Amino acid sequence: MNIIVIGSGGREHAIIKKLRENPEIDRIYALPGNAGMKEADCVPVGAKDIPAVVAFAQSHDIGFAVVAPDDPLVLGMVDALEEAGIPCFGPVAAAAQIEGSKVFAKNLMKKYGIPTADYAVFDSVSEARAYCRTAKTPIVIKADGLALGKGVLICQTVEEADDALREIMEDRMFGDSGSRVVIEEFLEGPEVSVLSFTDGKTVVPMISSMDHKRAGDGDTGLNTGGMGTIAPNPYYTPAVAERCMKEIFLPTIRAMNEEGRTFRGCLYFGLMITKDGPKVIEYNCRFGDPETQVVLPLLDTDLFTIMQAVRNGTLADVDIRWKDASACCVILASEGYPKKYATGFPITLPENPKHSAQIYVAGAKWADGQIVTSGGRVLGVTAVAPTLEEAVKNAYEAAGDVHFENAYMRHDIGTRALAAKGE
């Protein structure tokens, strides 16, 4: 079978590498892919160009499509492909709205009693500012729409809130996504990411993970799309998992069904483990990045089989297993990310990475016959080992053999998790 994977980042590279393990798959096309995806045929078709993607699928005998990024999902890529007779992994546009609009997601949780932070919604900057002057700080301000994982600002003071509202609503740093904002209470506790497979009836959580969003060591600096991840997350205990299934996961699936927005695909739960129990801080309608880069290497069941079952409504029939191991992914970024950074630097990759590490390429392209940097997050290096301590050590050692000018990484990925585990 020929399949297509829509997208171009490290998440898509991880998905492609895992799908490649299935012998029934003949060719994998990445649309548009990137220069590091040796396991796929990269085709210069934009991930949001729905007519071009559909036309390519129809002309290349495509039997299955995986739509990975948020933008094409929210725009209706799955709807269009399915209408053209191409089976897809991913939610239709109506279901993808759970990420496409934070206002929709918050109102859904309020309506169905799913635990989350208290909030208010504003489309007027003056009313939002007035609200912030009466609210307890710190306070969280979120752009309503998609913002590449960067549309959340934590404000310690009223002055910071004023600046955030100006940037989001007046300067439109996130474009039209900032025409409305959600202002939330600040929740305290460890964060946990739980990706899940669901066919709209059954929900199967994947191995938990911990993202490191801040650009600098010690969780300092600006929010990024993620500077590294570890899995499993030690804060996600069996007791917490049981509560999440009962109070969050299943109620969310039921709520979406009640709203006529049945969700089939990967539903991502961003959780905060507060003193009052787990609460939802965000939903994503797709695999997270870079969470995917530590979760999929731990999957011990064929990914393509799972994806087909999700699409066909037979997920309950699949025995999904996980390796008894830990994983760590270290992101190598361009210095200056997530603000201004230079690109176009040649990348040197080891032929056989230390510790059998996987290198997932994100921001790279071909230029003058060589692979060069083309983005902020350039690649991720993932190591799997029996213990988290070993996985972290091995990931950093393997990352040390990757070179490009102005490369930057955090040096404390996994430190919090190791402290929590007592390793």
VENBEL-V918893 format. One record per backbone hydrogen bond with DSSP energy under -0.5 kcal/mol. NH is the residue of the N-H (numbers start at 0). CO is the residue of the C=O. Records with the same first field share a line. If there is no record, write none. Layout:
NH=CO + CO
This chain:
1=60
2=26
3=63
4=28
5=65
6=30
12=8
13=9
14=10
15=11
16=12
17=13
18=14
19=15
20=17
21=18
22=20
24=21
25=0 + 23
26=0
28=2 + 26
29=40
30=4 + 28
31=29 + 42
32=6
34=363
36=33
37=35
39=36
40=27
41=39
42=29
44=42
48=45
49=47
52=48
53=49
54=50
55=51
56=52
57=53
58=54
59=55 + 56
61=56
62=1
63=1
64=86
65=3
66=64 + 88
67=5 + 65
68=5
72=68
73=69
74=70
75=71 + 72
76=71
79=75
80=76
81=77
82=78
83=79
84=81
85=80
86=84
88=64
89=87
90=284
94=91
95=91
96=92
97=94
98=95
99=95
100=96
101=143
104=100
105=101
106=102
107=103
108=104
109=105
110=106
111=107
112=108 + 109
113=108
114=112
116=279
119=182
121=180
127=123
128=124
129=125
130=126
131=127
132=128
133=130
134=130
137=154
138=154
139=183
140=152
141=181
142=150
143=176 + 179
144=176
149=146
152=140
154=138 + 152
155=153
160=156
161=157
162=158
163=159
164=160
165=161
166=162
167=163
168=164
169=164 + 165
170=165
172=166
174=171
176=173
177=174
178=175
180=121
181=141
182=119
183=139 + 181
184=117
185=137
186=184
189=272
191=270
192=208
193=191 + 268
195=266
196=203
197=264
198=201
199=201
203=196
204=202
205=194
208=192
209=229
211=227
212=210
214=221
215=219
218=215
219=215
223=212
226=211
228=328
229=209
230=326
231=207
233=231
235=232
236=234
240=236
241=237
242=238
243=239
244=240
245=241
246=242
247=243
248=243
249=244
251=247
252=248
253=249
254=250
255=251
256=252
257=253
258=254
259=256
260=255
263=261
264=197
266=195 + 264
267=265 + 283
268=193
269=267 + 281
270=191 + 268
271=278
272=189
273=271 + 276
276=273
278=271
279=114
280=269
281=269
283=267
291=287
292=289
293=290
294=290
295=291
297=294
298=295
299=320
305=301
306=302
307=303
308=304
309=305
310=306
311=307
312=308 + 309
313=308
314=308
316=313
317=314
319=317
320=318
322=297
324=322
325=384
326=230
327=382
328=228
329=380
330=226 + 328
331=378
332=330 + 407
333=375
334=405
336=333
338=335
343=372
346=370
347=402
348=346
355=352
356=353
357=381
359=357 + 379
360=358
361=377
362=376 + 377
363=361
364=371
366=369
369=366
371=364
372=344
373=362
374=362
377=331 + 375
378=331
379=359
380=329
381=357 + 379
382=327
384=325
390=386
391=387
392=388
393=389
394=390
395=391
396=392
397=393
398=394
399=395
400=397
401=398
402=347
406=403
407=332
414=411
417=413
418=414
419=415
420=416
421=417
422=417
